[in-house]
Amino acid sequence: MADITEFQVRKDKLDETRRVQHDKPTIGDGQILAKVDRFAITANNVTYGVVGERIGYWKFFPVTDEGWGVIPVWGFADVEASNHPEISVGERLYGYWPMASHLVITPGKVSAKRLADDAPHRRELPPVYNSYARVSNEPGYDGETDNDRMVLMPLYATSFCIYDFLKDNDWFAAKRVIVGSASSKTAIGTAYAIKSDAAPPTLVGLTSARNRDAVERLGLYDEVVVYEDIEKLSSDVATIIIDMSGDGGVLGRLHKLLGDNMKYTSNVGVTHFTANEMSPDFIRDRSAMFFAPGHIQKRTKDWGPGEFEKRAHIFWRDAALKSRSWLTIQEAHGFDAVEHAWRDVYTGKTPAEAAWAVGF
Ligand SMILES: NC(=O)c1ccc[n+]([C@@H]2O[C@H](COP(=O)([O-])OP(=O)(O)OC[C@H]3O[C@@H](n4cnc5c(N)ncnc54)[C@H](OP(=O)(O)O)[C@@H]3O)[C@@H](O)[C@H]2O)c1
């Protein structure tokens, strides 16, 4: 009986999708079978597919058919079967899952708080993606914040990293931060972090006309500017650009406008994934890609094990609480619901103030 469902996408055409079903695998000695309960879908997951070959996101949950892949998602699963002496059936885990109903995990390092998947094909991949929180062991865990956590934790942890990186670099001697795709959750988290600084630089949110009102309603950015009005920004302020859009046209225009006052651009995301060809005006030598897992590895070395998680968790909890005033998380179940959510996010139809929590 086929009782494992996978949601696959064509790697070169992410809106071509299919349902693949398998028989339930027999787990080996020391392995567990996790039943994926719910996961979030935001533009971040689309980006996993867009940069899947370049960054290696297809390697987490490989499939046999070369042209197809499974997109990774953040969410919760429950242990359905266990051949591991320390992990019980019914335990709940938070972490990185395939868009599928189940995952076989080969636990390596196991502590009361976490377990790591030590499957050979995952060993070379960034550790943050292989680590699962054993939430059933968390004091006071009740599942009430599961949806907030699956949507916001990975994004706001990145926001915390970006803020930490900017502080660590003395804001690159800039007085202003312009955030591209300012309506994205990763951008909003970054704005929360920057605004909580004792002496924050001026914060400008750059967004599309359709999201302007939503971004203004947040009351987080000192100024909200739409992409069409980039040239109206003052050019004489030393500026950092934190960009989630990956929009070559937008970045080229900003760099041309700012010239020497463009102190640093952090290329964080590619929400405008159909427009990411850089123009000749893009200043490469003061721009760099930002990769949160890399920053987390650096801080784990600097601060010692567990300290990054502790600080990021405090930030996430506060910011997630504030986000309840504007964010609606739509929960839906079933293959069709997953497919609908994927298409809604991929085509940019999901409103900026919404996110999906879905499961099979
Ligand atoms: N480097 C890292 O380590 C790292 C870590 C986490 C996230 N990220 C990246 O940050 C970005 C934001 O992720 P998120 O999950 O926070 O996003 P999100 O909240 O789902 O972002 C939604 C916003 O993105 C823009 N957008 C989304 N889809 C679009 C489409 N099809 N066409 C045009 N605009 C579209 C719109 O913003 P505007 O109208 O304001 O442009 C939209 O309001 C992603 O690219 C993600 O991969 C990077």
The ligand as a Gaussian input file, in Angstrom:
#p B3LYP/6-31G(d) Opt

LIG

0 1
 N       20.340000      34.333000       2.978000
 C       19.708000      33.682000       3.935000
 O       20.314000      33.005000       4.758000
 C       18.211000      33.792000       4.030000
 C       17.526000      33.302000       5.165000
 C       16.138000      33.485000       5.239000
 C       15.463000      34.090000       4.184000
 N       16.177000      34.501000       3.088000
 C       15.492000      35.093000       1.918000
 O       14.730000      36.235000       2.219000
 C       13.698000      36.349000       1.218000
 C       12.385000      36.638000       1.916000
 O       11.840000      35.437000       2.445000
 P       10.491000      35.451000       3.316000
 O       10.103000      34.031000       3.513000
 O       10.702000      36.358000       4.469000
 O        9.475000      36.126000       2.275000
 P        7.904000      36.447000       2.395000
 O        7.574000      36.972000       3.720000
 O        7.117000      35.313000       1.855000
 O        7.924000      37.652000       1.332000
 C        6.815000      38.113000       0.686000
 C        7.226000      39.355000      -0.121000
 O        8.214000      39.035000      -1.110000
 C        7.904000      39.700000      -2.360000
 N        7.485000      38.637000      -3.279000
 C        7.246000      37.341000      -2.956000
 N        6.924000      36.628000      -4.044000
 C        6.986000      37.468000      -5.078000
 C        6.763000      37.300000      -6.476000
 N        6.441000      36.123000      -7.009000
 N        6.900000      38.400000      -7.248000
 C        7.255000      39.586000      -6.707000
 N        7.486000      39.792000      -5.374000
 C        7.349000      38.735000      -4.595000
 C        6.830000      40.705000      -2.007000
 O        7.526000      41.793000      -1.391000
 P        7.781000      43.276000      -1.987000
 O        6.532000      43.661000      -2.704000
 O        8.029000      44.084000      -0.735000
 O        8.982000      43.189000      -2.863000
 C        6.075000      39.936000      -0.917000
 O        5.271000      40.741000      -0.095000
 C       13.691000      35.029000       0.432000
 O       14.332000      35.180000      -0.822000
 C       14.473000      34.110000       1.340000
 O       15.093000      33.037000       0.703000
 C       17.525000      34.347000       3.004000

